[in-house]
Amino acid sequence: MYRTIKLRYILAGLLVVVAFQPLFAQTLSDGKTVVKNALLTPRDNQMLLTMDVCLDELSLNHKQSVVLHPVLTSLDGTNRVPFDPLVIDSHAQYVLYQRGLSNLVYKNVRHVEHKNNKPLTVSYLSTIPYESWMDSYQLLLEEDLCACGDLSSMPYVPSLRRDLPPDPVELIALVNETPSLEKPTINLHGTAFINFVVDRWEMKPDYMDNRRELRKITDTLDIMVQDPNITVREVKIHGWASPEATYKHNTMLATNRAKSLTDYVRKAYNLPADVFAPAEATPENWIGLRQAVDEMTTDVLPHRTEILQLIDKVLADLDRGVTNQADRDEHALKSKYPQEYRYLLQNVYPGLRRSDYEISFDIRKFTLEEALQIYATRPQHLSLHEFWEVANTFEPYSDEYNQVIQRAYNTYPDSTVAMINLANVALHQGDKLKAESLLKNAGESGEALNARAALYILQERYDDASRMLDRAEQLGIDVSRNREAIRKMLPYKDRK
């Protein structure tokens, strides 16, 4: 707490030093007193006032004393704390003061002797205890011309005033985007490395590591078919073979292996027959081979560049539907680079033989009461709109609300709606870095444009904010409050 307050003091002091020099000049008695270089500096839980009081033109009669009395007040005048008065005595009054014969009502204050027509500048320093309202203030310089202490008759001149800029977070208007009511079908992707006997395609669950690989598919489906809230829409399997052997043979092998795996999964579940899509296959996995070679170094594959060029040629042919060159190119790889081919055959080719699966499923819509329960146990089952409804059972931008919005984004990280609403949470918290990161890919909706404008306001980029508000307004967003925020913040733009 002490460090926080001290930092606030330092910042306040810096604002005063830069923004207010010189601060004021004031006429005293029948001459002039000029106050220069007045500074208010927070220090060690105190507010320190320093200033130079120039008395060169001040003229006092021999019985006269005047009092310079700085007072710090809140901007609304409800708080008032005086600094130590400075008593300026004529020669005669100063002698009485030294002898203890002065009848001034001011005690324990500094007395300064002033002789007419002689230059004199007094360095003033005084402190008062810091109070929380002193983050914004005005300093008044009061003068007691009779040195009688009659405060009601003391004229004053408003001098140094520090008016803190409003908190821009409190000024900006954040517009959330309501997610669509639609609950889209979810697609889950995965890869299983099913082993088959060489040159065969019969599905053997107990062969090598097949049980473990099959569980990647069956464990997922087990959960789905047991959950009454889930309806499986489609199961699709795509098989890949490695490039050794002929392209024609690999076409037959990959297709039959994909069918065999599809049939195995179909028989394991009591699902409608049309849930299982016809098996698909890619005869030779040159795409996977290229990716593997590209990640290797020349220490492993001395002819890495040449091999990549050969693979690119095969892929270009296959893209054009030319399949009869693949066997020649695979043979060229084997004959030109026999050692490297053997390495690839042993270490890369087995991983090219894989089965990709895609399971598409729907999760039914939940009422708000159901969504609140699901959020506590299986939040991944909620749609973005259901997350939105749960969030709005809490006070906007409360900790609970923010947690739901964050969870919604974690569940749907590619949703621009989730990005915008979480960016608004970050803006409300003053987290400009997080908001900026989220808004980079948040689209061009009116809500996204408004959020970017709010970010620019926090960044003091008011011209950019205005342009963004123009675009948001064209899309139907009420931007009046953010325009007003810019108007209120502009006077403080150049203050440091």
Secondary structure as the mmCIF struct_conf table of DSSP 4:
data_model
#
loop_
_struct_conf.conf_type_id
_struct_conf.id
_struct_conf.beg_label_comp_id
_struct_conf.beg_label_asym_id
_struct_conf.beg_label_seq_id
_struct_conf.end_label_comp_id
_struct_conf.end_label_asym_id
_struct_conf.end_label_seq_id
HELX_RH_AL_P HELX_RH_AL_P1 TYR A 2 ALA A 19
BEND BEND1 GLN A 21 PRO A 22
STRN STRN1 GLN A 26 LEU A 28
TURN_TY1_P TURN_TY1_P1 SER A 29 ASP A 30
STRN STRN2 GLY A 31 ARG A 43
TURN_TY1_P TURN_TY1_P2 ASP A 44 ASN A 45
STRN STRN3 GLN A 46 CYS A 54
TURN_TY1_P TURN_TY1_P3 ASP A 56 GLU A 57
TURN_TY1_P TURN_TY1_P4 HIS A 62 LYS A 63
STRN STRN4 SER A 65 THR A 73
TURN_TY1_P TURN_TY1_P5 LEU A 75 ASP A 76
BEND BEND2 GLY A 77 THR A 78
STRN STRN5 ARG A 80 PRO A 82
STRN STRN6 LEU A 86 ASP A 89
HELX_RH_AL_P HELX_RH_AL_P2 HIS A 91 GLN A 98
TURN_TY1_P TURN_TY1_P6 ARG A 99 GLY A 100
BEND BEND3 VAL A 105 VAL A 105
BEND BEND4 ASN A 108 ASN A 108
STRN STRN7 ARG A 110 GLU A 113
TURN_TY1_P TURN_TY1_P7 ASN A 116 ASN A 117
BEND BEND5 LYS A 118 LYS A 118
STRN STRN8 THR A 121 PRO A 129
HELX_RH_3T_P HELX_RH_3T_P1 SER A 132 ASP A 135
BEND BEND6 SER A 136 SER A 136
STRN STRN9 TYR A 137 ASP A 144
BEND BEND7 LEU A 145 CYS A 148
HELX_RH_3T_P HELX_RH_3T_P2 LEU A 151 SER A 153
STRN STRN10 TYR A 156 ARG A 162
HELX_LH_PP_P HELX_LH_PP_P1 LEU A 164 PRO A 166
HELX_RH_AL_P HELX_RH_AL_P3 PRO A 168 LEU A 171
HELX_LH_PP_P HELX_LH_PP_P2 ASN A 176 SER A 180
BEND BEND8 LEU A 181 LEU A 181
HELX_LH_PP_P HELX_LH_PP_P3 PRO A 184 THR A 185
STRN STRN11 ILE A 186 ALA A 192
TURN_TY1_P TURN_TY1_P8 VAL A 198 ASP A 199
TURN_TY1_P TURN_TY1_P9 PRO A 205 ASP A 206
BEND BEND9 TYR A 207 TYR A 207
TURN_TY1_P TURN_TY1_P10 MET A 208 ASP A 209
HELX_RH_AL_P HELX_RH_AL_P4 ASN A 210 GLN A 226
TURN_TY1_P TURN_TY1_P11 PRO A 228 ASN A 229
STRN STRN12 ILE A 230 TRP A 240
BEND BEND10 PRO A 243 ALA A 245
HELX_RH_AL_P HELX_RH_AL_P5 TYR A 247 ALA A 268
BEND BEND11 TYR A 269 TYR A 269
HELX_RH_3T_P HELX_RH_3T_P3 ALA A 273 VAL A 275
STRN STRN13 PHE A 276 PHE A 276
HELX_LH_PP_P HELX_LH_PP_P4 ALA A 277 ALA A 279
STRN STRN14 GLU A 280 THR A 282
BEND BEND12 PRO A 283 PRO A 283
HELX_RH_AL_P HELX_RH_AL_P6 TRP A 286 ASP A 294
TURN_TY1_P TURN_TY1_P12 GLU A 295 GLU A 295
BEND BEND13 MET A 296 MET A 296
TURN_TY1_P TURN_TY1_P13 THR A 298 VAL A 300
TURN_TY1_P TURN_TY1_P14 PRO A 302 HIS A 303
HELX_RH_AL_P HELX_RH_AL_P7 ARG A 304 ASP A 319
TURN_TY1_P TURN_TY1_P15 ARG A 320 GLY A 321
TURN_TY1_P TURN_TY1_P16 ASN A 324 GLN A 325
HELX_RH_AL_P HELX_RH_AL_P8 ALA A 326 LYS A 336
BEND BEND14 TYR A 337 TYR A 337
HELX_RH_AL_P HELX_RH_AL_P9 PRO A 338 ASN A 347
TURN_TY1_P TURN_TY1_P17 VAL A 348 VAL A 348
HELX_RH_AL_P HELX_RH_AL_P10 TYR A 349 LEU A 352
BEND BEND15 ARG A 353 ARG A 353
STRN STRN15 SER A 355 ILE A 363
HELX_RH_AL_P HELX_RH_AL_P11 LEU A 368 THR A 377
HELX_RH_3T_P HELX_RH_3T_P4 PRO A 379 HIS A 381
BEND BEND16 LEU A 382 LEU A 382
HELX_RH_AL_P HELX_RH_AL_P12 LEU A 384 ALA A 391
TURN_TY1_P TURN_TY1_P18 ASN A 392 THR A 393
BEND BEND17 PHE A 394 PHE A 394
TURN_TY1_P TURN_TY1_P19 PRO A 396 TYR A 397
BEND BEND18 SER A 398 SER A 398
HELX_RH_AL_P HELX_RH_AL_P13 ASP A 399 THR A 411
BEND BEND19 TYR A 412 TYR A 412
TURN_TY1_P TURN_TY1_P20 PRO A 413 ASP A 414
HELX_RH_AL_P HELX_RH_AL_P14 THR A 416 HIS A 428
TURN_TY1_P TURN_TY1_P21 GLN A 429 GLY A 430
HELX_RH_AL_P HELX_RH_AL_P15 LYS A 432 LEU A 439
TURN_TY1_P TURN_TY1_P22 LYS A 440 ASN A 441
BEND BEND20 ALA A 442 ALA A 442
BEND BEND21 GLU A 444 GLU A 444
HELX_RH_AL_P HELX_RH_AL_P16 GLY A 446 LEU A 458
TURN_TY1_P TURN_TY1_P23 GLN A 459 GLU A 460
HELX_RH_AL_P HELX_RH_AL_P17 TYR A 462 GLN A 474
TURN_TY1_P TURN_TY1_P24 LEU A 475 GLY A 476
HELX_RH_AL_P HELX_RH_AL_P18 SER A 480 MET A 489
HELX_RH_3T_P HELX_RH_3T_P5 LEU A 490 TYR A 492
TURN_TY1_P TURN_TY1_P25 LYS A 493 ASP A 494
#
